Amino acid sequence: MEVSKNRFKTLSEPVKQFGGLVGIIILIFITFFVLNNIFGEGDELVAKMKIEEERIAEERKLNKLISSLPSGVLVSFDGTDNFKLSDELYEAVCKATKLIPQRAIMGANFLNFRAHEIYTINGNKIDETFVKWDDEKNKCFAGFVVSGNNVGVDETVKVSGEALSFLSTGIDTRVYFIKNF
Amino acid sequence: MKKLVFCILFYLLASSIAQARSTGCKEGNCDNGYGKWVYTDKTTYEGEWVATKKHGQGTETWPNGYIYKGEFKQSQWNGIGILFFPDGSTYEGEWANGFMNGEGTFTWSDGKQKKGIWKNGSLQE
């Protein structure tokens, strides 16, 4: 120990400073390694960030596409004067759409009286809405869930069907017709 | 800053006036008689009115493509009427309380038909 101390004293000042610098760098690396092991999520965090980045990129792409669509009614079927969506656009619009306005819900309720009753009793309140693209069927499905107390009985009714038309406002798109028959 | 606040207030006032002017009774008499009413969501009703209620023959057009032509009672679809769905499907027949109730025929856009007695939107087997 004494010998080591004497050897250190005999070293020149620049060598001592360099050694100190290397020591501090090693200490910083060790500290970060320990902290990362304790608090860091490592690969999991990187994977999450990648997914989030992909989601943002996809959203930007869809927003760009939506802003390029004409304002008004967009349909996926023939026989109307409205803008007819191509298969590719239909899928993209479906994936970008989140809103279902009241008239689309009321229209779907014509074929589901129980849903209409709960919807009316609850003051037009909807528990949940969904718009999903089905890869297997190559179709867009949309729907909603209503729940409430109907004549003393707690009921939950899910209404779903093929989303065949949309409204483009220039800012967003909305499901305009749910074919549930 | 004051100019910006003034501009925002002016815009809000102007848009609310424009909105108010585009809705309500646009043609005829919507109290007693024949008139056209436009709702805030662009739904329209054109037909007969009795005591400010839709009553008699009329046509209600929803902005998403549903069109009902037929009888109304107390503002509800009641009597004989035809509903056109946005995809071209139709229901023609009897209505009560805003639903398919009674004898009627549902025709899909591809021509397929279901005929019979309906109760609250469901065909009774």
Interface residues (C-beta under 8 A of the other chain):
Chain A: V73 V75 F77 G79 T80 P101 Q102 R103 A104 G107 F110 L111 N112 F113 H116 L164 S165 L167 Y176 F177 K179 F181
Chain B: D41 T43 W62 P63 N64 G65 Y66 L83 F85 P86 D87 G88 S89 F99 M100 F106 W108 S109 N120 G121 S122
